[in-house]
Amino acid sequence: MSGDSYHCLDAKRLQTLKDIANNLRIHSIEATCASNSGHPTSCASAAEVMSVLFFHVMKYSVKEPRGASNDRFVLSKGHAAPVLYAAWAEAGLFPASKLMDLRKLSSDLEGHPTPRLNFVDVATGSLGQGLSCASGMAYTGKYFDKSGYRVYCLVGDGESAEGSIWEAMHFASYYKLDNLVAIFDINRLGQSEETSLGHQMEVYKARAEAFGWHALVVDGHDVEALSRAFFEASQVTEKPTCILAKTFKGQGIVGIADKDNWHGKALGDKASDALAELKKQLANKGAHGLVPASPETVAPTIKTTDIKLAAPPSYKMGQMVATRAAYGTALVSLGKNNDRVVSLDADVKNSTFSIKFKEAFPDRYVECFIAEQNLVGVAVGCETRRRTVPFVSTFAAFLSRAFDQIRMAAISQSNVNFCGSHAGISIGEDGPSQMALEDISMFRTIPDCTVFYPSDAVSTERACEIAANTKGMCFIRTSRPNVPVIYEASEQFAAGKAKVVKQSDNDQVTVIGACVTLVEAMKAAEELAKAGINVRVMDLFTIKPIDADAIIKNARQTGGRILTVEDHYQEGGIGEAVSGAVSDCRDITVKKLAVREIPRSGKSAELLDRYGISASCIVKAVQQILADNQLESA
């Protein structure tokens, strides 16, 4: 700690902060009564914390809530949204009367915070996620921006049962994020019963300290104690601080404070007495006059747009290169051209090839270890306020355990780019636990998410370049086996634009594949040609958005016959995406080859054949399609 000493609050400021806390309670009760829903008791336990933070501790501009130099605040316990909205109203961002629009369809003051509001960086409400995002913000502030802004995260005691909280605790201490303060609102009561630790404050402290945090236990309703704790946090170096605030749910609400069965309920007919009692406690009913302090340091001016590869892809036609290796090459190329491109991985960098980026730019690589939920949350935090362009990589199968974080990232309007490697059964002997067979489906369900499935090294590099400049999240699916380069370096790519890689004037079926199955489709096309059957082979490049026009056009040129083949389960994959694209076309039929059961270990070629997506399986499927067509025509 530094040698600065704490100065006690003067009597006027002390009382003003108490009054603001009660005003926050009043606003929260009135707003939830107006909507007849919400969590006023969860707001009430955090009122003093919010008052001290927003009107004594944090440095920010009310006129520019997302200013790059501002301190950040994350409300991990998102159900306490009304107290956050009330704090910004008290700060003067908007009239307090707007709080009465809480949870109305016409209002952005939703039941849980989202970045539709200009003072919210990340969506919260699915509990256990805010601290990871805050850690990403703090990491960015300390290591990328090298700026003085601090990050504060209010965590509920109930959500501290989530493993993702402790993943974040480990990450923050490992990287010595002394610009991060987590405040645990330990109000004892969960939704349906007392939390597992209740008010065992020393247990919370021991756990926080065991995870490498400077931990302080305070009375969460004592303004002076909170002020002192936040000051102490500002003096701590080389480790984050955890303020463990002992509070009471519904504090200040007559007959309800510390009582069970009041979670997520407006006060109804008890509101008038509660409001009257709170208003009696206000020493000053006028404007409080407290203005947040301005940021003391200025974050650097940066550019996170128009990011290009430093040089075009440099592969030879036919060269055998795994798309996962091309991903690593692309990251380095993008990183050379923009110092805000950053890479995050989960201890598989030598398999995803993000290791290339680490070797080139070690100060812009973030090792998140085997904690995929935190990996995603940290990346979302790094990307907030557009301070970085993050690329997150791990085995695609392991991103499924972070699906809730990915889902919430979409609600957070995040632009994080994901690369999932080792997709499908083509990885071979490692077996089904490592084989991503659900990932396309998963990412296709995410609104505003672009899903890339590049088929060679050139298209992989271009996918990364496009992703770096695409609004919304992106997913790039890469594979383990080496595949031939099929595109010239000068080939142009765009999201939603497919490529025809083989065609003739008398093609009878359009075969659609990607990466390893595109290779199998090309082999099958050669084999079929020997028997006098020509097929067209199409590479979608992006599964979402899908090039419906090209699919329909080529299908009609090949007799309305489509065969899809994918290294993925049938549900939600390429076949279903293509079927959806042609669903209004009665003259087009789609036959799907996909993995239809849980696979097993084996060599890649063996598995492709066993599970029906090899070249020989494609040949048989095309022959069957044509045979069936002849029967129908007879």
C-alpha positions as CSV (number, residue, x, y, z in Angstrom):
1,M,0.0,0.0,0.0
2,S,1.1,3.6,-0.6
3,G,1.6,6.1,2.2
4,D,-1.6,8.1,1.6
5,S,-3.8,8.4,4.6
6,Y,-7.6,8.2,4.8
7,H,-9.6,11.4,5.6
8,C,-12.9,10.8,7.3
9,L,-16.0,12.1,5.6
10,D,-17.1,15.5,6.9
11,A,-20.6,15.6,8.5
12,K,-22.3,17.2,5.6
13,R,-21.0,14.7,3.0
14,L,-21.7,11.8,5.3
15,Q,-25.3,12.8,5.7
16,T,-25.7,13.5,2.0
17,L,-24.5,10.1,1.1
18,K,-26.9,8.6,3.6
19,D,-29.7,10.6,2.0
20,I,-28.7,9.5,-1.5
21,A,-28.8,5.9,-0.3
22,N,-32.3,6.3,1.0
23,N,-33.3,8.2,-2.2
24,L,-32.1,5.2,-4.2
25,R,-34.3,3.0,-2.0
26,I,-37.3,5.3,-2.6
27,H,-36.7,5.3,-6.4
28,S,-36.4,1.5,-6.4
29,I,-39.6,1.0,-4.5
30,E,-41.6,3.5,-6.6
31,A,-40.3,2.1,-9.9
32,T,-41.0,-1.5,-9.0
33,C,-44.4,-0.5,-7.8
34,A,-45.1,1.3,-11.0
35,S,-44.2,-1.8,-13.0
36,N,-45.7,-4.2,-10.4
37,S,-42.6,-6.3,-10.7
38,G,-38.9,-6.2,-9.9
39,H,-36.5,-6.7,-7.0
40,P,-36.8,-3.7,-4.5
41,T,-35.3,-5.7,-1.6
42,S,-32.2,-6.6,-3.6
43,C,-31.8,-2.9,-4.4
44,A,-32.2,-1.9,-0.8
45,S,-29.4,-4.0,0.4
46,A,-27.0,-2.3,-2.0
47,A,-28.1,1.3,-1.6
48,E,-25.2,2.5,0.6
49,V,-22.7,0.8,-1.7
50,M,-24.1,2.5,-4.7
51,S,-24.3,5.9,-3.0
52,V,-20.7,5.8,-1.9
53,L,-19.5,4.5,-5.3
54,F,-21.3,6.8,-7.6
55,F,-21.1,10.0,-5.5
56,H,-17.8,9.7,-3.6
57,V,-15.5,7.1,-5.1
58,M,-15.9,6.7,-8.9
59,K,-14.5,9.2,-11.4
60,Y,-16.6,9.6,-14.5
61,S,-18.3,12.0,-16.8
62,V,-22.1,12.0,-16.5
63,K,-22.3,13.7,-20.0
64,E,-20.3,10.8,-21.5
65,P,-21.2,7.6,-19.6
66,R,-19.1,5.4,-21.8
67,G,-16.1,7.7,-21.9
68,A,-12.9,5.8,-22.4
69,S,-11.3,7.4,-19.4
70,N,-14.2,6.8,-17.0
71,D,-14.2,4.4,-14.1
72,R,-16.3,1.4,-15.0
73,F,-19.1,-0.2,-13.0
74,V,-20.6,-3.7,-13.6
75,L,-23.8,-4.7,-11.8
76,S,-23.3,-8.5,-11.8
77,K,-26.4,-9.0,-9.7
78,G,-28.4,-7.6,-12.6
79,H,-31.8,-8.1,-10.9
80,A,-31.0,-5.0,-8.8
81,A,-31.2,-2.9,-12.0
82,P,-33.6,-0.3,-10.5
83,V,-30.9,0.9,-8.0
84,L,-28.4,1.3,-10.9
85,Y,-31.0,3.3,-12.9
86,A,-31.7,5.4,-9.8
87,A,-28.0,6.1,-9.3
88,W,-27.7,7.5,-12.8
89,A,-30.9,9.5,-12.3
90,E,-29.5,11.0,-9.1
91,A,-26.3,11.8,-11.0
92,G,-28.3,13.8,-13.4
93,L,-28.1,11.7,-16.6
94,F,-31.9,11.7,-16.9
95,P,-34.9,12.9,-14.9
96,A,-36.0,10.7,-12.0
97,S,-39.5,10.6,-13.5
98,K,-38.2,8.3,-16.2
99,L,-37.7,5.6,-13.6
100,M,-41.4,5.1,-13.6
101,D,-41.0,3.6,-17.0
102,L,-39.2,0.6,-15.6
103,R,-39.9,-2.7,-17.5
104,K,-42.2,-1.0,-20.0
105,L,-41.9,-2.1,-23.6
106,S,-41.3,1.5,-24.7
107,S,-38.4,2.0,-22.2
108,D,-34.8,0.9,-22.3
109,L,-34.9,0.6,-18.5
110,E,-35.4,-3.1,-18.7
111,G,-35.8,-5.7,-15.9
112,H,-32.1,-6.4,-16.1
113,P,-29.5,-4.0,-17.5
114,T,-28.5,-4.1,-21.2
115,P,-26.2,-1.8,-23.3
116,R,-29.3,-0.3,-24.9
117,L,-28.6,2.1,-22.1
118,N,-25.5,4.3,-22.6
119,F,-24.3,3.7,-19.1
120,V,-24.3,-0.1,-19.3
121,D,-21.3,-1.9,-20.8
122,V,-22.5,-5.5,-20.5
123,A,-25.8,-7.2,-20.0
124,T,-26.2,-8.9,-16.7
125,G,-28.9,-10.9,-15.0
126,S,-27.8,-14.4,-15.8
127,L,-25.9,-14.6,-12.6
128,G,-22.2,-15.2,-12.1
129,Q,-20.9,-13.4,-15.2
130,G,-20.3,-9.8,-14.3
131,L,-17.0,-10.4,-12.5
132,S,-15.4,-12.0,-15.6
133,C,-16.5,-9.1,-17.7
134,A,-15.1,-6.6,-15.1
135,S,-11.9,-8.6,-15.1
136,G,-11.6,-8.1,-18.8
137,M,-12.2,-4.4,-18.4
138,A,-9.5,-4.2,-15.7
139,Y,-7.1,-6.2,-17.7
140,T,-7.6,-3.9,-20.7
141,G,-7.1,-0.8,-18.4
142,K,-3.9,-2.1,-16.9
143,Y,-2.2,-3.8,-19.7
144,F,-3.6,-2.5,-23.0
145,D,-4.8,1.1,-22.3
146,K,-2.2,1.5,-19.5
147,S,-4.6,4.0,-18.1
148,G,-5.7,5.0,-14.6
149,Y,-9.4,4.1,-14.7
150,R,-10.7,1.6,-12.2
151,V,-13.3,-1.1,-12.4
152,Y,-15.9,-1.9,-9.8
153,C,-18.2,-4.9,-9.8
154,L,-21.1,-5.5,-7.5
155,V,-21.6,-9.2,-6.9
156,G,-24.6,-10.9,-5.2
157,D,-23.9,-13.4,-2.5
158,G,-26.2,-15.9,-4.1
159,E,-24.4,-15.8,-7.4
160,S,-21.1,-16.4,-5.7
161,A,-22.1,-20.0,-5.7
162,E,-21.4,-19.9,-9.5
163,G,-18.1,-21.4,-10.5
164,S,-17.6,-18.6,-13.0
165,I,-17.2,-16.2,-10.1
166,W,-14.2,-18.1,-8.8
167,E,-12.8,-18.5,-12.3
168,A,-12.8,-14.7,-12.4
169,M,-11.3,-14.4,-8.9
170,H,-8.4,-16.7,-9.9
171,F,-7.8,-14.8,-13.2
172,A,-7.9,-11.4,-11.5
173,S,-5.4,-12.3,-8.9
174,Y,-3.1,-14.2,-11.3
175,Y,-2.8,-11.0,-13.4
176,K,-2.5,-8.7,-10.4
177,L,-5.5,-6.6,-11.3
178,D,-5.1,-4.0,-8.6
179,N,-7.4,-1.7,-10.6
180,L,-10.3,-4.1,-9.9
181,V,-12.6,-4.0,-6.9
182,A,-15.4,-6.6,-6.3
183,I,-18.1,-5.7,-3.8
184,F,-20.0,-8.7,-2.5
185,D,-23.4,-7.7,-1.3
186,I,-23.9,-10.3,1.3
187,N,-27.5,-9.9,2.3
188,R,-27.9,-13.5,3.4
189,L,-31.1,-14.3,1.5
190,G,-31.3,-15.9,-1.9
191,Q,-34.4,-16.3,-4.0
192,S,-36.1,-19.2,-2.2
193,E,-34.1,-19.6,1.0
194,E,-31.0,-18.5,2.9
195,T,-27.8,-18.7,0.8
196,S,-25.4,-21.5,1.6
197,L,-23.1,-19.3,3.7
198,G,-25.6,-16.8,5.1
199,H,-23.7,-14.2,7.0
200,Q,-20.5,-16.2,7.6
201,M,-18.3,-13.3,6.7
202,E,-15.0,-14.8,7.8
203,V,-15.7,-17.8,5.4
204,Y,-16.1,-15.4,2.5
205,K,-13.0,-13.6,3.6
206,A,-10.9,-16.7,3.8
207,R,-12.1,-17.8,0.4
208,A,-11.3,-14.4,-1.2
209,E,-7.9,-14.4,0.4
210,A,-7.2,-17.9,-0.7
211,F,-7.8,-16.8,-4.3
212,G,-5.2,-14.1,-3.8
213,W,-7.4,-11.0,-3.2
214,H,-7.0,-8.3,-0.6
215,A,-10.2,-8.9,1.4
216,L,-12.1,-6.5,3.7
217,V,-15.2,-7.2,5.7
218,V,-17.4,-4.1,6.3
219,D,-20.8,-3.1,7.4
220,G,-22.4,-2.6,4.0
221,H,-24.9,0.0,5.4
222,D,-22.2,2.1,7.1
223,V,-21.3,4.9,4.7
224,E,-18.1,5.8,6.5
225,A,-16.9,2.2,6.7
226,L,-17.5,1.8,2.9
227,S,-15.7,5.0,2.2
228,R,-12.7,3.8,4.2
229,A,-12.8,0.4,2.5
230,F,-12.8,1.9,-1.0
231,F,-9.9,4.2,-0.1
232,E,-7.9,1.2,1.2
233,A,-8.7,-0.6,-2.1
234,S,-7.2,2.3,-4.0
235,Q,-3.9,1.9,-2.1
236,V,-3.5,-1.8,-2.7
237,T,-1.0,-2.8,-5.4
238,E,-0.4,-6.1,-7.2
239,K,-3.7,-7.7,-6.2
240,P,-7.4,-7.0,-6.6
241,T,-9.6,-6.0,-3.7
242,C,-12.7,-7.8,-2.5
243,I,-15.0,-5.7,-0.2
244,L,-17.3,-8.1,1.6
245,A,-20.3,-6.0,2.6
246,K,-22.5,-7.4,5.3
247,T,-26.0,-6.2,4.4
248,F,-29.6,-7.0,4.9
249,K,-32.1,-7.7,2.1
250,G,-34.7,-5.0,2.1
251,Q,-32.7,-2.8,4.5
252,G,-34.7,0.3,5.5
253,I,-38.0,-1.2,4.5
254,V,-40.3,-1.5,7.5
255,G,-41.4,-5.1,8.3
256,I,-39.6,-6.5,5.3
257,A,-35.9,-6.0,6.0
258,D,-34.1,-9.4,6.5
259,K,-37.3,-11.3,6.0
260,D,-37.6,-14.3,3.7
261,N,-40.0,-14.6,0.7
262,W,-39.6,-11.0,-0.6
263,H,-37.3,-11.7,-3.5
264,G,-38.5,-10.4,-6.8
265,K,-41.7,-8.8,-5.5
266,A,-43.0,-5.3,-5.6
267,L,-44.1,-4.1,-2.2
268,G,-47.7,-3.6,-3.1
269,D,-49.8,-2.3,-0.3
270,K,-46.8,-2.2,2.0
271,A,-45.1,0.4,-0.2
272,S,-46.8,3.5,1.2
273,D,-45.6,2.9,4.8
274,A,-42.1,2.0,3.6
275,L,-41.8,5.1,1.5
276,A,-43.1,7.3,4.3
277,E,-40.6,5.9,6.8
278,L,-37.7,6.3,4.3
279,K,-38.7,9.9,3.5
280,K,-38.8,10.8,7.2
281,Q,-35.1,9.8,7.4
282,L,-34.0,12.3,4.8
283,A,-32.2,15.2,6.4
284,N,-32.2,17.2,3.1
285,K,-35.1,16.6,0.7
286,G,-33.7,19.0,-1.9
287,A,-31.0,18.4,-4.5
288,H,-27.9,16.7,-3.0
289,G,-25.4,18.8,-5.0
290,L,-22.8,16.1,-5.2
291,V,-21.0,15.9,-8.6
292,P,-18.9,12.9,-9.6
293,A,-15.2,13.6,-9.8
294,S,-13.7,13.7,-13.3
295,P,-11.3,11.1,-14.5
296,E,-7.7,11.9,-13.5
297,T,-6.0,10.2,-16.5
298,V,-6.8,10.1,-20.2
299,A,-7.1,6.8,-22.0
300,P,-5.2,6.6,-25.3
301,T,-6.9,7.3,-28.6
302,I,-7.2,4.1,-30.6
303,K,-8.5,2.7,-33.9
304,T,-10.5,-0.5,-34.0
305,T,-12.0,-0.2,-37.5
306,D,-10.8,-1.0,-41.1
307,I,-8.5,-3.7,-39.9
308,K,-6.6,-5.5,-42.7
309,L,-4.2,-8.4,-43.1
310,A,-0.7,-7.0,-43.3
311,A,-0.2,-9.0,-46.5
312,P,-2.3,-11.3,-48.7
313,P,-2.3,-15.0,-47.9
314,S,0.8,-16.7,-49.2
315,Y,0.0,-20.2,-50.0
316,K,0.4,-22.3,-53.1
317,M,-2.5,-24.0,-54.8
318,G,-2.8,-27.6,-53.6
319,Q,-0.6,-26.9,-50.5
320,M,-1.8,-29.0,-47.5
321,V,-2.6,-26.6,-44.6
322,A,-4.9,-27.1,-41.7
323,T,-7.4,-24.2,-41.3
324,R,-6.5,-24.0,-37.6
325,A,-2.9,-23.2,-38.6
326,A,-4.1,-20.6,-41.1
327,Y,-6.1,-19.0,-38.2
328,G,-2.9,-18.4,-36.3
329,T,-1.2,-17.0,-39.3
330,A,-4.1,-14.6,-39.9
331,L,-4.1,-13.4,-36.3
332,V,-0.4,-12.4,-36.6
333,S,-1.1,-10.6,-39.9
334,L,-4.0,-8.7,-38.4
335,G,-1.9,-7.9,-35.3
336,K,0.9,-6.4,-37.4
337,N,-1.6,-3.9,-38.9
338,N,-3.5,-3.0,-35.7
339,D,-2.2,-3.0,-32.1
340,R,-5.7,-3.4,-30.7
341,V,-6.1,-6.9,-32.1
342,V,-5.7,-9.2,-29.1
343,S,-5.9,-13.0,-28.6
344,L,-7.3,-15.0,-25.7
345,D,-7.1,-18.8,-25.3
346,A,-7.8,-21.5,-22.8
347,D,-4.5,-23.4,-22.6
348,V,-4.8,-25.0,-26.1
349,K,-2.9,-22.3,-28.0
350,N,-0.5,-24.9,-29.5
351,S,-3.5,-26.7,-30.9
352,T,-5.6,-23.7,-32.0
353,F,-2.4,-22.0,-33.3
354,S,-3.1,-18.8,-31.4
355,I,0.5,-19.6,-30.1
356,K,1.7,-17.8,-33.2
357,F,0.1,-14.6,-32.0
358,K,1.6,-15.1,-28.5
359,E,5.0,-15.5,-30.0
360,A,4.6,-12.4,-32.2
361,F,2.8,-10.2,-29.7
362,P,3.2,-11.6,-26.1
363,D,1.9,-8.4,-24.6
364,R,-1.4,-8.7,-26.5
365,Y,-2.0,-12.4,-25.7
366,V,-4.1,-13.3,-22.7
367,E,-3.8,-16.9,-21.4
368,C,-7.1,-17.7,-19.6
369,F,-6.3,-21.3,-18.8
370,I,-8.9,-24.0,-18.7
371,A,-11.8,-21.8,-17.6
372,E,-13.9,-21.3,-20.7
373,Q,-16.7,-19.4,-19.1
374,N,-14.3,-16.9,-17.7
375,L,-12.5,-16.8,-21.1
376,V,-15.6,-15.6,-22.8
377,G,-16.5,-13.1,-20.1
378,V,-13.0,-11.6,-20.0
379,A,-13.1,-11.2,-23.8
380,V,-16.5,-9.5,-23.6
381,G,-15.0,-7.1,-21.0
382,C,-11.9,-6.5,-23.1
383,E,-14.1,-5.5,-26.0
384,T,-16.3,-3.0,-24.2
385,R,-16.2,0.6,-25.3
386,R,-14.4,-0.8,-28.4
387,R,-11.0,-0.8,-26.7
388,T,-9.8,-4.0,-28.3
389,V,-10.7,-6.4,-31.1
390,P,-10.5,-9.8,-29.3
391,F,-10.2,-13.2,-30.9
392,V,-11.1,-16.0,-28.6
393,S,-9.9,-19.5,-29.4
394,T,-10.3,-23.0,-27.9
395,F,-11.6,-26.4,-29.1
396,A,-15.0,-25.7,-30.5
397,A,-16.5,-28.5,-28.3
398,F,-15.4,-26.6,-25.2
399,L,-17.2,-23.4,-26.1
400,S,-20.4,-25.2,-25.4
401,R,-19.8,-25.0,-21.7
402,A,-19.7,-21.2,-22.1
403,F,-22.9,-21.0,-24.1
404,D,-24.6,-18.9,-21.5
405,Q,-21.8,-16.4,-21.6
406,I,-22.0,-16.4,-25.4
407,R,-25.7,-15.9,-25.3
408,M,-25.3,-13.0,-22.8
409,A,-22.5,-11.5,-25.0
410,A,-25.1,-11.1,-27.8
411,I,-27.4,-9.3,-25.4
412,S,-24.3,-7.2,-24.5
413,Q,-24.0,-6.2,-28.2
414,S,-20.5,-7.6,-28.1
415,N,-18.2,-7.8,-31.1
416,V,-16.0,-10.7,-29.8
417,N,-14.7,-13.1,-32.4
418,F,-14.6,-16.8,-31.6
419,C,-12.5,-19.5,-33.3
420,G,-13.5,-23.1,-32.5
421,S,-10.9,-25.6,-33.7
422,H,-10.9,-29.4,-33.8
423,A,-14.4,-29.5,-35.3
424,G,-16.1,-32.8,-36.0
425,I,-15.2,-36.4,-36.2
426,S,-12.3,-35.6,-38.6
427,I,-10.1,-34.9,-35.5
428,G,-9.7,-38.7,-35.3
429,E,-8.5,-40.7,-32.3
430,D,-9.3,-38.2,-29.5
431,G,-12.9,-39.4,-29.5
432,P,-16.3,-37.8,-29.0
433,S,-15.6,-35.6,-26.0
434,Q,-13.3,-33.5,-28.1
435,M,-15.3,-33.5,-31.3
436,A,-17.4,-30.4,-31.8
437,L,-20.6,-31.6,-33.5
438,E,-23.0,-29.0,-32.1
439,D,-21.1,-25.8,-32.5
440,I,-22.6,-24.6,-35.8
441,S,-26.1,-25.1,-34.4
442,M,-25.1,-23.3,-31.2
443,F,-23.7,-20.2,-32.9
444,R,-26.5,-20.1,-35.6
445,T,-29.0,-19.5,-32.8
446,I,-27.1,-16.3,-31.6
447,P,-28.7,-13.2,-33.0
448,D,-26.4,-11.0,-35.2
449,C,-23.6,-13.7,-35.1
450,T,-21.8,-14.4,-38.3
451,V,-20.8,-18.1,-38.7
452,F,-17.8,-18.7,-40.9
453,Y,-16.8,-22.2,-42.0
454,P,-13.8,-21.7,-44.2
455,S,-12.6,-24.6,-46.4
456,D,-8.9,-23.8,-46.9
457,A,-6.1,-21.6,-45.6
458,V,-6.8,-18.6,-47.9
459,S,-10.5,-18.4,-47.0
460,T,-9.6,-18.8,-43.3
461,E,-7.3,-15.8,-43.4
462,R,-10.0,-13.8,-45.2
463,A,-12.6,-15.0,-42.7
464,C,-10.5,-13.6,-39.8
465,E,-10.1,-10.3,-41.7
466,I,-13.8,-10.0,-42.3
467,A,-14.6,-10.9,-38.7
468,A,-12.3,-8.2,-37.4
469,N,-14.5,-5.7,-39.1
470,T,-17.9,-7.2,-38.6
471,K,-20.5,-5.7,-36.2
472,G,-21.7,-8.3,-33.8
473,M,-20.1,-11.6,-32.8
474,C,-18.4,-14.0,-35.2
475,F,-17.6,-17.7,-35.1
476,I,-14.9,-19.2,-37.2
477,R,-15.0,-23.0,-37.4
478,T,-11.6,-24.6,-38.0
479,S,-10.5,-28.2,-38.5
480,R,-7.6,-30.3,-37.4
481,P,-6.6,-32.2,-40.6
482,N,-4.5,-30.6,-43.3
483,V,-6.6,-29.8,-46.4
484,P,-5.6,-28.5,-49.8
485,V,-5.5,-24.8,-50.7
486,I,-8.2,-24.3,-53.3
487,Y,-8.3,-20.6,-53.6
488,E,-5.8,-18.1,-55.1
489,A,-4.5,-15.5,-52.7
490,S,-6.4,-12.8,-54.8
491,E,-9.8,-14.5,-54.3
492,Q,-12.3,-12.1,-52.9
493,F,-14.6,-13.2,-50.0
494,A,-17.6,-11.7,-48.3
495,A,-20.0,-12.8,-45.6
496,G,-23.1,-14.3,-47.1
497,K,-21.4,-15.1,-50.5
498,A,-20.8,-18.7,-51.5
499,K,-18.3,-20.1,-53.9
500,V,-18.8,-22.8,-56.6
501,V,-15.6,-24.7,-56.7
502,K,-16.5,-27.2,-59.4
503,Q,-19.1,-27.0,-62.2
504,S,-20.0,-28.0,-65.7
505,D,-22.9,-27.4,-68.1
506,N,-24.6,-30.7,-67.3
507,D,-24.3,-31.0,-63.5
508,Q,-27.1,-33.2,-62.1
509,V,-26.7,-32.5,-58.3
510,T,-25.4,-29.6,-56.3
511,V,-23.2,-30.9,-53.5
512,I,-22.6,-28.5,-50.6
513,G,-19.8,-29.2,-48.1
514,A,-17.2,-27.3,-46.0
515,C,-13.5,-27.9,-45.3
516,V,-13.0,-31.6,-44.8
517,T,-16.4,-32.5,-46.4
518,L,-15.7,-30.2,-49.3
519,V,-12.5,-32.1,-49.9
520,E,-14.6,-35.3,-49.8
521,A,-17.1,-33.8,-52.2
522,M,-14.4,-33.0,-54.7
523,K,-13.1,-36.5,-54.5
524,A,-16.6,-37.8,-55.0
525,A,-17.1,-35.5,-58.0
526,E,-14.0,-37.0,-59.7
527,E,-15.2,-40.5,-59.0
528,L,-18.7,-39.8,-60.3
529,A,-17.3,-38.2,-63.4
530,K,-15.7,-41.5,-64.3
531,A,-19.2,-42.9,-64.4
532,G,-20.5,-40.1,-66.5
533,I,-22.2,-38.2,-63.7
534,N,-21.3,-34.6,-63.2
535,V,-22.0,-32.8,-59.9
536,R,-21.6,-29.2,-58.9
537,V,-19.7,-28.5,-55.7
538,M,-20.4,-25.5,-53.6
539,D,-18.5,-23.9,-50.6
540,L,-20.8,-21.8,-48.5
541,F,-18.0,-19.9,-46.7
542,T,-20.5,-18.5,-44.2
543,I,-23.4,-20.7,-42.8
544,K,-24.9,-17.5,-41.4
545,P,-25.7,-15.4,-43.3
546,I,-26.3,-18.1,-45.9
547,D,-26.2,-17.3,-49.6
548,A,-29.7,-18.4,-50.4
549,D,-29.7,-16.8,-53.9
550,A,-26.6,-18.8,-54.9
551,I,-28.0,-22.0,-53.5
552,I,-31.3,-21.7,-55.2
553,K,-29.7,-20.6,-58.5
554,N,-27.3,-23.5,-58.6
555,A,-29.9,-26.0,-57.4
556,R,-32.2,-25.1,-60.2
557,Q,-29.3,-25.5,-62.7
558,T,-28.8,-29.0,-61.4
559,G,-32.3,-30.3,-61.6
560,G,-33.4,-28.9,-58.2
561,R,-31.3,-31.5,-56.4
562,I,-29.1,-30.6,-53.4
563,L,-26.9,-32.9,-51.3
564,T,-25.4,-31.5,-48.1
565,V,-22.5,-33.2,-46.4
566,E,-21.2,-32.0,-43.0
567,D,-18.9,-33.0,-40.2
568,H,-21.5,-32.0,-37.6
569,Y,-24.7,-33.5,-36.2
570,Q,-27.7,-33.1,-38.5
571,E,-29.6,-30.9,-36.1
572,G,-28.9,-27.2,-36.7
573,G,-26.0,-27.7,-39.1
574,I,-25.3,-27.0,-42.7
575,G,-28.1,-29.3,-44.0
576,E,-30.8,-27.6,-41.9
577,A,-29.4,-24.1,-42.9
578,V,-29.6,-25.0,-46.5
579,S,-33.1,-26.5,-46.1
580,G,-34.2,-23.3,-44.5
581,A,-32.8,-21.3,-47.4
582,V,-34.8,-23.2,-50.0
583,S,-37.9,-23.9,-47.9
584,D,-40.1,-21.8,-50.1
585,C,-38.9,-23.5,-53.3
586,R,-41.1,-26.5,-54.1
587,D,-38.9,-27.5,-57.1
588,I,-35.8,-28.1,-54.9
589,T,-35.2,-31.1,-52.6
590,V,-32.4,-31.5,-50.1
591,K,-30.8,-34.7,-49.0
592,K,-28.5,-34.5,-45.9
593,L,-25.4,-36.4,-45.0
594,A,-24.3,-35.7,-41.4
595,V,-23.1,-37.5,-38.2
596,R,-26.2,-39.1,-36.8
597,E,-25.0,-40.8,-33.7
598,I,-22.4,-40.3,-31.0
599,P,-19.1,-41.2,-32.7
600,R,-16.1,-43.1,-31.3
601,S,-12.3,-42.9,-31.6
602,G,-10.6,-43.9,-34.8
603,K,-8.6,-42.6,-37.7
604,S,-10.1,-39.6,-39.4
605,A,-10.7,-41.4,-42.8
606,E,-12.3,-44.4,-41.0
607,L,-14.6,-42.1,-39.1
608,L,-15.7,-40.1,-42.1
609,D,-16.6,-43.4,-43.8
610,R,-18.3,-45.0,-40.8
611,Y,-20.5,-42.1,-40.1
612,G,-21.5,-41.5,-43.7
613,I,-19.7,-38.3,-44.8
614,S,-16.8,-39.7,-46.8
615,A,-16.3,-39.4,-50.6
616,S,-17.6,-43.0,-51.1
617,C,-20.7,-42.1,-49.1
618,I,-21.3,-39.0,-51.2
619,V,-21.0,-41.1,-54.4
620,K,-23.6,-43.5,-53.1
621,A,-25.9,-40.7,-52.0
622,V,-25.7,-39.0,-55.4
623,Q,-26.4,-42.2,-57.2
624,Q,-29.4,-42.8,-54.9
625,I,-30.7,-39.3,-55.6
626,L,-30.5,-39.8,-59.3
627,A,-32.0,-43.3,-59.1
628,D,-34.9,-42.0,-57.0
629,N,-35.5,-39.2,-59.5
630,Q,-35.6,-41.7,-62.4
631,L,-38.2,-43.7,-60.5
632,E,-40.3,-40.6,-59.9
633,S,-40.1,-39.7,-63.6
634,A,-41.0,-43.2,-64.8
